[in-house]
Amino acid sequence: MVTTAPRRMRIPGRKRFGGIFTGDTATFVFLFGFGFLFTAFFHVDGWRPALYGSSIVDFPAVLGLLTLCCAVGWRGLLRRGFAWVEPAELTWLDFAPVDRGRVVTLRLLGAWTGVVAVTGYLAALLLAVGGAGLEQWRAAVAIVVATGVAAFASARRTSLRLDALGPLALAVLGLVIAALGLGPATVQFVAAGVLAAALPLAFGGEPVSRAGRAVLLAGWDGRVLRSVAVTFLDPMMLLPPSAPTGRLSLRRPTPLRLAWAGTLGRARYAGAALLVGLAVVVAHIAVPTVPGAVLIGIGAYVALTPFGGGLGELWRNPGRRRWLGSADRDLVLAHGLVLAGVGLLWAAVLVVVTLAGGTSFAATAWLAVPLSVLSILRTVTRTAVDYANPAFVDTPMGPMPANLARQLFRGLDLQLVGIVVLAAAV
């Protein structure tokens, strides 16, 4: 008797729909989060002064901000963090009548749906609070849908050399829309151009669903690292490693040369830093109620943190510091000097983007850049997490591990206090 293999087979032990319909914690988080986000649309009158103040809403700037948010979501999908399969599950799939490519494709659809849902929610909230008309709604829907198609078309293929230029070009278009005050019709033409650009992206490289075991297991390693970092409250595990720097010699490894090599090895994050700078300027134009110090402080911290990964790796490994034979103070000063140079370069780019956007920041707001450099140095030089004395204290939200929270927010505490002081000084 011959039996045909089923076209679809559910992997044993896997929860359907991410477990949100099981009635446990995932269900509670989903219902609570959905209800909290949805109730914002019933209080648009209260959100309007918080976002736009008493001024007239600049809808071209809002559409430019939405375009830039779509670019950020597109850039996030290009990391292809969905291309992973658990080793045991991968072995099971090799001996089961199930295509493991389908597993990766479904995970891609889940990540893509999340990106589209987040950008769509932001578009709906900003337009509803601002009281947008039908033309603005059409333009927002067009840019979200077009970017979603382009993001899916590019993310489902293997990485190309220039695929990161797509989100960056879209972000620049968002700045142009906000700076020149272009109307909804122009935004719809931009959406049409994004759709046209999605066609060649759909045929470049190989499908990610056909990735081999090495690629899928490497993706699984990254996922395990992220989950362990979140579970054990150790975000320093997420600092990006350095890539090979070519012919740069490390003979007689001085702290300054080592810091420079680590920064060059993380130069792949320069595009993301530029994307953050564009977001800071466009958000300043579209949402005038947010102080400039807050935007620059958050943007600088996010953009410059990857470049502090070299010092973070040294601080997590005392053996490497002993091998270098340099004092800890010398290592911090050398990496701080290089990081300050990167921060100065980012600030210069931000000045150019600010002038191109036709806006300006207060003089005190620019002090958030050196503040971010100091905060990053404080963050990456955190000692190993000590779980011996969590020191739980009672709070309105329940018992909280005060000592672990103190270790977790080292660096962010300085950033938060500094931003509050700079924002109040305006």
Stockholm file with secondary structure:
# STOCKHOLM 1.0

chainA/1-426         MVTTAPRRMRIPGRKRFGGIFTGDTATFVFLFGFGFLFTAFFHVDGWRPALYGSSIVDFPAVLGLLTLCCAVGWRGLLRRGFAWVEPAELTWLDFAPVDRGRVVTLRLLGAWTGVVAVTGYLAALLLAVGGAGLEQWRAAVAIVVATGVAAFASARRTSLRLDALGPLALAVLGLVIAALGLGPATVQFVAAGVLAAALPLAFGGEPVSRAGRAVLLAGWDGRVLRSVAVTFLDPMMLLPPSAPTGRLSLRRPTPLRLAWAGTLGRARYAGAALLVGLAVVVAHIAVPTVPGAVLIGIGAYVALTPFGGGLGELWRNPGRRRWLGSADRDLVLAHGLVLAGVGLLWAAVLVVVTLAGGTSFAATAWLAVPLSVLSILRTVTRTAVDYANPAFVDTPMGPMPANLARQLFRGLDLQLVGIVVLAAAV
#=GR chainA/1-426 SS CCCCCCSCCCCTTCCGGGGTTSSSHHHHHHHHHHHHHHGGGGCHHHHHHHHTTTSCCCHHHHHHHHHHHHHHHHHHHTTCTTCCCCHHHHHHHHTTTCCHHHHHHHHHHHHHHHHHHHHHHHHHHHHHHHTCCHHHHHHHHHHHHHHHHHHHHHHTBCCCTTTTHHHHHHHHHHHHHHHHTCCHHHHHHHHHHHHHHHHHHTTSSCBGGGCCHHHHHHHHHHHHHHHHHHHTTCGGGGSCCCCCCTTCCCSSCCHHHHHHHHHHTTGGGHHHHHHHHHHHHHHHHHCTTSCHHHHHHHHHHHHHGGGGHHHHHHHHCHHHHHHHTCCHHHHHHHHHHHHHHHHHHHHHHHHHHHHHTTCCCCGGGGGHHHHHHHHHHHHHTCCCCCCSCCCEEEETTEEEEHHHHHHHTTTHHHHHHHHHHHHHTC
#=GC SS_cons         CCCCCCSCCCCTTCCGGGGTTSSSHHHHHHHHHHHHHHGGGGCHHHHHHHHTTTSCCCHHHHHHHHHHHHHHHHHHHTTCTTCCCCHHHHHHHHTTTCCHHHHHHHHHHHHHHHHHHHHHHHHHHHHHHHTCCHHHHHHHHHHHHHHHHHHHHHHTBCCCTTTTHHHHHHHHHHHHHHHHTCCHHHHHHHHHHHHHHHHHHTTSSCBGGGCCHHHHHHHHHHHHHHHHHHHTTCGGGGSCCCCCCTTCCCSSCCHHHHHHHHHHTTGGGHHHHHHHHHHHHHHHHHCTTSCHHHHHHHHHHHHHGGGGHHHHHHHHCHHHHHHHTCCHHHHHHHHHHHHHHHHHHHHHHHHHHHHHTTCCCCGGGGGHHHHHHHHHHHHHTCCCCCCSCCCEEEETTEEEEHHHHHHHTTTHHHHHHHHHHHHHTC
//
